[in-house]
Amino acid sequence: MELGLISPNWQMWATMFMVLVAVYFYIREKYSIEVISVGVITSLMIFFHFFTPENSPNFDSTSLLSGFAAPALITIMALLVVGQGLFQTGAFEGPIHSINSALDNTPRRTLSIVFIIAFSVSMFMNNTPVVVMFIPIIASMSLRLRRSTSIYMMPLSFICILAGMTTLIGSSTNMLVNDVLIRSSDLSLKFFTQFPFGIVLAMIGAIYIIIAAPILLPNKSKQKNNSKTSGHQYIAQIRITKYHPLTEAIPVAGLYPKLKDVTVRMVQRGDDIFLPPFEHALLEDDILIVAATRKSLSNLLTSSPEYLKGMLNITGFQKKQKDNEHNQSIVISEAVITPSSRMIGRNIEQIGFRRQTGCLVLGIQRRSRMIRKRMLDIRLEAGDILLLFGYESEINELRENRDLLLLDWSTKELPDVRKSIIAQLIFIGTVASAATSLLPIEIAALTGAIFMIASGCLNIRQAIRALDMKIFLLIGAAFAMGLALDKTGGAEYIGLTVINTFQPYGDQILLSSIFLIIAILTNIISNSAAALLFAPIGLAISQQTGIDPISIVLTVIFATNCSFATPIAYQTNLLVMGPGHYKFSDFALFGIPLILILWISFSVLSPYFLNL
């Protein structure tokens, strides 16, 4: 029995043409994504201003622009701010350092475990916050393995999307389709109804990702790196505070294993001085004189709040809090002692460096000879390089200091790890509220973003910087295109045409064709729009063909989760687009084969898992 087709109109064909042109420009990337997105929205607004569809007389520019207030867009923007708060506070530095330690011994095994954890967590909660949580972890791991982040970021998104196929709450799309099923019948999906077929499809997809990622994904590792950090060593000192990670640290073969990237040159305990090889465990109030590169010192500062406190808690370096400091970035920079400097011949304590400049000296670099004395006892010489730590405004003021030459290129923001616990609690609260349905994910994400700013984990400027205009405009354009296809009947016309074409060939071929057309459209109009559009159509097919409605619903769910061919198909793709340095075409190159593999797998296996 054939389902009746809607009557096509010329506005529908024009809309399809504009969508195809937009996709063409996105893939060609001759113009920026921002320009293309604004052009698409503007073209649609002009067209529908003059040629409103007869069946949707109220469809106007207000409707087309409503995508900028869509919950999905608000969620993504808010989660970007939450993620920036985690970065600014180094909230994941502890787990990252633990993972990096494991990478030294079993890199492949550790990487596999991280992806397995991401997959497992995504089965039982919305996969968007999972991707946000794992992006900094994967970025750090790729750096440690000296591999490009582009090899891992897209697989992270795809793995989490595949995991969303396996349970009812794995993806918001699943719940949307189930809601249509409940409202249209007395049936409902259980938590694990889709698991048997879903886990098989997910495993097939995961195998493809493992094999194809190193081959098809671009290697961005050769991109220019503008950071010019010195490899020379600084003399620095660390005080062992009460809860310091080095408290009771025992030397092995005369060295301290926890400081493998740092050379300990001397340990001062009261009036006693210990030189290497060391034999004594470290105690509270010990002062370590160390030699380390800037990178090693930065890693120490971000590995634990106690390392930062230990460096700040040195006589003469007590920090006085200013009213506006919680709104500023903490930065690390370098400055050279000029030949005419008044600081020459005096040490840091005599100069009163902290009092004069508001900055802390973390280390002193002198290339001429090895120094074995407390950093505060070193008398400065012309050409000495100071490693400075302070708030951004204080570092910037050093440009006017004639005694120092600030090396602007060396200035870099550092995570304020003292607020890492607050950021972790905010993030956990955001994820838990969304995962337990205590709050809708958009409200939970927006609340988390507000708390990140209010608690001082990041300031307004950092929060605004986290808002990616490319993602913002891309989602708005995708929503406008999907809405235009829906209102003109274009999406429904395509779907029903395919259904009527393949229905005579049997239920298996019919479901296979439904799967393919939904998988194609979900990458153009987003998975949520495709789910809401095709779930009612699928249930209508069930009534007229006798196919089990659960089988139809599962087909729609699996197909709408095939959001792999474009970054606009699903929000996790947009989240990894920046960190992975991907182009629009990269998703098509890697994602289209995955869609085809899942389609073929579904077509072959559907008689065994569905009631056909």
MARKOLVO-351284 format. One record per residue (C-alpha): residue in one letter; x negated, y, z negated. Coordinates in steps of 0.5 Angstrom, whole numbers, padded with zeros to 4 digits, always signed. Layout:
! MARKOLVO-351284
AXYZ;...
! end
This chain:
! MARKOLVO-351284
M+0000+0000+0000;E-0003+0007+0002;L-0003+0013-0002;G-0001+0019+0001;L-0006+0024+0003;I-0005+0031+0001;S-0004+0036+0007;P-0011+0039+0009;N-0011+0047+0010;W-0017+0051+0013;Q-0019+0054+0006;M-0021+0047+0004;W-0025+0046+0010;A-0028+0053+0009;T-0030+0051+0002;M-0033+0044+0003;F-0037+0048+0008;M-0040+0053+0003;V-0041+0048-0002;L-0045+0044+0004;V-0049+0050+0005;A-0050+0052-0002;V-0053+0045-0003;Y-0057+0046+0003;F-0061+0052+0000;Y-0062+0049-0006;I-0065+0043-0003;R-0069+0047+0001;E-0071+0052-0004;K-0073+0058+0001;Y-0070+0063-0004;S-0070+0062-0012;I-0065+0058-0015;E-0062+0065-0019;V-0061+0068-0012;I-0058+0062-0009;S-0053+0062-0015;V-0051+0069-0015;G-0050+0068-0007;V-0045+0062-0008;I-0041+0066-0013;T-0041+0072-0010;S-0039+0069-0003;L-0033+0065-0006;M-0031+0071-0010;I-0030+0075-0003;F-0027+0069+0000;F-0022+0067-0005;H-0020+0075-0006;F-0018+0075+0001;F-0015+0068+0002;T-0012+0065-0004;P-0010+0058-0003;E-0002+0057-0003;N-0002+0052-0008;S-0006+0056-0013;P-0004+0063-0012;N-0007+0065-0019;F-0014+0063-0017;D-0018+0069-0017;S-0025+0072-0019;T-0023+0071-0026;S-0022+0063-0025;L-0029+0063-0021;L-0033+0067-0027;S-0030+0062-0032;G-0035+0058-0032;F-0040+0063-0035;A-0035+0061-0041;A-0035+0054-0041;P-0037+0050-0047;A-0042+0046-0043;L-0046+0052-0041;I-0045+0055-0048;T-0048+0048-0051;I-0054+0048-0047;M-0056+0056-0048;A-0055+0055-0056;L-0059+0048-0056;L-0064+0052-0052;V-0065+0057-0058;V-0064+0051-0063;G-0070+0048-0059;Q-0074+0054-0059;G-0073+0055-0067;L-0076+0048-0067;F-0082+0050-0063;Q-0083+0056-0067;T-0084+0053-0073;G-0087+0046-0071;A-0082+0042-0074;F-0084+0036-0070;E-0091+0037-0071;G-0091+0032-0076;P-0088+0026-0072;I-0092+0028-0066;H-0099+0027-0070;S-0096+0021-0072;I-0095+0019-0065;N-0101+0021-0063;S-0105+0017-0068;A-0101+0011-0065;L-0103+0013-0058;D-0110+0013-0059;N-0109+0005-0061;T-0104+0003-0057;P-0101+0008-0052;R-0097+0004-0047;R-0093+0001-0053;T-0092+0007-0057;L-0090+0011-0051;S-0085+0005-0049;I-0082+0005-0057;V-0081+0013-0056;F-0077+0011-0050;I-0073+0005-0053;I-0071+0010-0059;A-0069+0015-0055;F-0064+0010-0051;S-0062+0007-0057;V-0060+0014-0061;S-0057+0016-0054;M-0052+0010-0055;F-0049+0013-0061;M-0049+0020-0060;N-0048+0025-0055;N-0055+0025-0051;T-0056+0032-0050;P-0058+0034-0057;V-0063+0027-0056;V-0066+0030-0050;V-0067+0037-0054;M-0070+0033-0060;F-0075+0029-0055;I-0077+0034-0050;P-0083+0037-0055;I-0085+0029-0057;I-0086+0027-0050;A-0089+0034-0048;S-0094+0032-0053;M-0095+0025-0052;S-0096+0027-0044;L-0102+0032-0046;R-0105+0027-0051;L-0105+0022-0045;R-0108+0027-0040;R-0102+0026-0036;S-0097+0031-0033;T-0090+0032-0036;S-0087+0031-0030;I-0088+0024-0030;Y-0084+0023-0037;M-0079+0029-0037;M-0074+0026-0032;P-0074+0019-0034;L-0073+0022-0041;S-0066+0025-0038;F-0064+0019-0034;I-0066+0014-0040;C-0061+0018-0044;I-0056+0018-0039;L-0056+0011-0038;A-0055+0010-0045;G-0049+0014-0045;M-0046+0008-0040;T-0046+0003-0046;T-0041+0006-0051;L-0035+0010-0052;I-0038+0016-0055;G-0045+0015-0051;S-0043+0021-0047;S-0037+0026-0047;T-0035+0024-0040;N-0033+0017-0043;M-0028+0020-0048;L-0025+0025-0043;V-0023+0019-0039;N-0021+0015-0045;D-0017+0021-0046;V-0013+0021-0039;L-0012+0013-0040;I-0009+0014-0047;R-0004+0020-0045;S-0002+0016-0038;S-0001+0009-0042;D-0001+0005-0048;L-0008+0003-0047;S-0015+0005-0050;L-0022+0003-0049;K-0025+0000-0056;F-0032+0003-0058;F-0036-0003-0054;T-0031-0004-0049;Q-0036-0002-0043;F-0042-0005-0047;P-0043-0012-0043;F-0043-0009-0036;G-0046-0002-0038;I-0052-0005-0042;V-0053-0009-0035;L-0053-0003-0031;A-0057+0001-0036;M-0063-0005-0036;I-0063-0005-0028;G-0063+0003-0028;A-0069+0003-0033;I-0073-0002-0029;Y-0073+0002-0023;I-0075+0008-0027;I-0081+0004-0030;I-0083+0002-0023;A-0081+0008-0019;A-0083+0014-0024;P-0091+0014-0022;I-0089+0013-0015;L-0084+0018-0013;L-0084+0024-0019;P-0089+0029-0017;N-0096+0030-0021;K-0096+0037-0024;S-0102+0036-0028;K-0106+0040-0023;Q-0102+0046-0024;K-0107+0052-0026;N-0108+0053-0034;N-0108+0061-0035;S-0110+0059-0043;K-0118+0060-0044;T-0119+0057-0050;S-0126+0057-0052;G-0130+0050-0054;H-0135+0053-0058;Q-0134+0052-0066;Y-0132+0056-0071;I-0134+0056-0079;A-0128+0056-0083;Q-0126+0054-0090;I-0120+0050-0093;R-0118+0050-0100;I-0115+0044-0102;T-0108+0046-0105;K-0104+0042-0110;Y-0100+0038-0105;H-0105+0038-0099;P-0106+0032-0095;L-0113+0032-0096;T-0112+0031-0104;E-0115+0024-0106;A-0118+0023-0099;I-0124+0018-0099;P-0130+0019-0094;V-0131+0013-0090;A-0139+0012-0088;G-0140+0019-0090;L-0134+0022-0087;Y-0127+0024-0088;P-0123+0020-0083;K-0117+0025-0083;L-0121+0031-0080;K-0124+0027-0074;D-0124+0033-0070;V-0127+0037-0075;T-0134+0037-0078;V-0134+0038-0085;R-0141+0041-0087;M-0140+0043-0094;V-0136+0041-0100;Q-0136+0046-0106;R-0133+0044-0112;G-0134+0050-0117;D-0141+0051-0118;D-0143+0044-0115;I-0145+0044-0107;F-0144+0037-0103;L-0147+0036-0097;P-0146+0030-0092;P-0146+0024-0092;F-0140+0025-0097;E-0139+0020-0103;H-0134+0023-0107;A-0126+0024-0106;L-0123+0031-0105;L-0120+0034-0111;E-0115+0040-0112;D-0119+0047-0111;D-0124+0044-0107;I-0127+0048-0102;L-0129+0045-0095;I-0133+0049-0090;V-0132+0046-0083;A-0134+0047-0076;A-0129+0046-0071;T-0126+0049-0064;R-0121+0054-0064;K-0116+0048-0061;S-0118+0044-0067;L-0116+0049-0072;S-0110+0051-0069;N-0108+0043-0069;L-0109+0043-0077;L-0105+0050-0078;T-0099+0046-0074;S-0100+0039-0077;S-0098+0041-0084;P-0095+0047-0088;E-0101+0045-0093;Y-0106+0046-0088;L-0104+0053-0087;K-0103+0055-0095;G-0110+0052-0096;M-0113+0057-0091;L-0109+0063-0093;N-0110+0061-0101;I-0118+0063-0101;T-0120+0069-0106;G-0119+0076-0103;F-0114+0073-0098;Q-0107+0073-0102;K-0102+0075-0097;K-0097+0081-0098;Q-0090+0080-0095;K-0088+0086-0091;D-0080+0087-0090;N-0080+0086-0083;E-0085+0080-0082;H-0080+0075-0082;N-0078+0078-0075;Q-0085+0077-0072;S-0089+0072-0069;I-0095+0069-0072;V-0101+0069-0067;I-0108+0067-0067;S-0113+0071-0063;E-0120+0072-0062;A-0124+0079-0063;V-0132+0081-0062;I-0136+0085-0067;T-0138+0091-0063;P-0146+0093-0063;S-0144+0100-0067;S-0139+0096-0072;R-0139+0098-0079;M-0138+0091-0081;I-0145+0089-0079;G-0149+0087-0085;R-0143+0086-0089;N-0138+0080-0091;I-0131+0079-0090;E-0130+0080-0098;Q-0134+0087-0098;I-0130+0089-0092;G-0123+0088-0094;F-0121+0085-0088;R-0114+0083-0090;R-0113+0090-0093;Q-0116+0094-0087;T-0113+0090-0081;G-0107+0086-0084;C-0110+0080-0081;L-0114+0074-0084;V-0120+0071-0081;L-0120+0064-0080;G-0127+0063-0077;I-0133+0066-0075;Q-0137+0064-0069;R-0144+0065-0068;R-0148+0061-0063;S-0155+0062-0065;R-0155+0058-0071;M-0152+0053-0075;I-0149+0056-0082;R-0148+0052-0088;K-0145+0057-0093;R-0138+0059-0095;M-0135+0063-0089;L-0134+0069-0094;D-0141+0069-0096;I-0143+0070-0088;R-0146+0077-0087;L-0143+0079-0080;E-0147+0081-0074;A-0146+0084-0067;G-0143+0079-0062;D-0140+0075-0068;I-0133+0072-0066;L-0128+0072-0071;L-0122+0068-0070;L-0116+0072-0073;F-0109+0070-0075;G-0103+0075-0077;Y-0097+0077-0074;E-0096+0080-0067;S-0096+0087-0069;E-0102+0087-0073;I-0106+0083-0068;N-0104+0089-0063;E-0106+0094-0067;L-0113+0092-0067;R-0114+0094-0060;E-0115+0101-0063;N-0120+0099-0068;R-0127+0101-0065;D-0131+0096-0070;L-0128+0090-0066;L-0126+0088-0059;L-0120+0084-0058;L-0120+0079-0053;D-0113+0080-0051;W-0113+0073-0046;S-0114+0069-0053;T-0108+0071-0056;K-0103+0066-0057;E-0097+0064-0061;L-0097+0059-0067;P-0091+0055-0070;D-0090+0058-0077;V-0090+0051-0080;R-0088+0054-0087;K-0081+0054-0084;S-0081+0047-0081;I-0077+0044-0086;I-0071+0049-0085;A-0071+0048-0078;Q-0071+0041-0079;L-0065+0041-0083;I-0061+0046-0079;F-0063+0041-0073;I-0060+0035-0077;G-0054+0039-0079;T-0053+0041-0072;V-0054+0034-0069;A-0050+0031-0075;S-0044+0035-0074;A-0043+0034-0066;A-0045+0026-0067;T-0039+0025-0073;S-0034+0030-0069;L-0034+0034-0075;L-0035+0040-0070;P-0034+0040-0062;I-0041+0040-0060;E-0041+0047-0057;I-0039+0050-0064;A-0044+0046-0067;A-0050+0048-0062;L-0048+0055-0063;T-0048+0055-0071;G-0054+0052-0071;A-0057+0057-0066;I-0054+0063-0071;F-0057+0059-0077;M-0064+0059-0073;I-0064+0066-0072;A-0061+0068-0079;S-0066+0064-0083;G-0072+0067-0079;C-0074+0061-0076;L-0075+0065-0070;N-0073+0072-0068;I-0068+0075-0063;R-0074+0076-0058;Q-0076+0069-0058;A-0068+0067-0058;I-0067+0071-0052;R-0074+0068-0049;A-0071+0061-0050;L-0065+0063-0045;D-0066+0061-0038;M-0063+0065-0033;K-0064+0060-0028;I-0060+0055-0032;F-0055+0060-0034;L-0053+0062-0026;L-0054+0055-0024;I-0049+0052-0028;G-0044+0058-0027;A-0045+0057-0019;A-0044+0049-0020;F-0037+0050-0024;A-0035+0055-0019;M-0036+0050-0013;G-0033+0045-0017;L-0027+0049-0019;A-0026+0051-0011;L-0026+0044-0009;D-0021+0042-0014;K-0016+0048-0013;T-0016+0047-0005;G-0015+0040-0006;G-0022+0038-0003;A-0025+0033-0008;E-0018+0030-0008;Y-0017+0029+0000;I-0024+0026+0000;G-0023+0021-0005;L-0016+0019-0003;T-0019+0018+0004;V-0024+0013+0002;I-0019+0010-0002;N-0014+0009+0004;T-0020+0007+0008;F-0023+0001+0004;Q-0016-0001+0000;P-0015-0007+0006;Y-0021-0010+0005;G-0020-0012-0002;D-0021-0010-0010;Q-0028-0011-0010;I-0029-0007-0004;L-0024-0002-0006;L-0028-0001-0013;S-0034+0000-0010;S-0032+0005-0005;I-0029+0009-0011;F-0036+0008-0015;L-0040+0011-0009;I-0035+0017-0008;I-0035+0019-0015;A-0042+0018-0016;I-0043+0023-0010;L-0038+0028-0012;T-0041+0028-0020;N-0047+0031-0017;I-0044+0037-0014;I-0038+0038-0018;S-0041+0036-0025;N-0039+0029-0028;S-0034+0032-0033;A-0030+0035-0027;A-0031+0029-0023;A-0028+0025-0029;L-0022+0029-0030;L-0021+0029-0023;F-0021+0021-0021;A-0019+0018-0028;P-0011+0020-0026;I-0013+0018-0018;G-0015+0011-0021;L-0010+0010-0025;A-0005+0011-0020;I-0009+0006-0015;S-0008+0001-0021;Q+0000+0002-0021;Q+0000+0001-0014;T-0005-0004-0013;G-0004-0008-0019;I-0012-0008-0021;D-0013-0008-0028;P-0013+0000-0031;I-0019-0002-0035;S-0023-0004-0029;I-0021+0002-0026;V-0023+0007-0032;L-0029+0003-0033;T-0031+0004-0025;V-0030+0012-0026;I-0034+0012-0033;F-0040+0008-0030;A-0040+0013-0023;T-0039+0019-0027;N-0045+0017-0031;C-0049+0017-0024;S-0051+0024-0025;F-0058+0023-0022;A-0059+0027-0016;T-0058+0034-0018;P-0060+0038-0024;I-0053+0041-0024;A-0050+0034-0025;Y-0051+0034-0032;Q-0054+0038-0037;T-0060+0034-0040;N-0062+0035-0033;L-0062+0042-0033;L-0066+0042-0040;V-0072+0038-0037;M-0072+0042-0031;G-0077+0047-0034;P-0081+0043-0038;G-0082+0038-0032;H-0083+0044-0027;Y-0079+0040-0023;K-0076+0043-0016;F-0069+0042-0014;S-0071+0037-0009;D-0075+0033-0014;F-0068+0030-0017;A-0066+0028-0010;L-0072+0024-0009;F-0072+0020-0015;G-0065+0020-0017;I-0061+0018-0010;P-0065+0011-0010;L-0063+0010-0017;I-0055+0012-0015;L-0056+0007-0009;I-0059+0001-0014;L-0053+0002-0019;W-0048+0002-0014;I-0050-0004-0011;S-0051-0007-0017;F-0044-0005-0019;S-0041-0008-0013;V-0045-0015-0013;L-0043-0016-0021;S-0036-0013-0022;P-0033-0019-0021;Y-0036-0022-0027;F-0035-0016-0031;L-0028-0014-0029;N-0022-0017-0029;L-0021-0017-0021;
! end
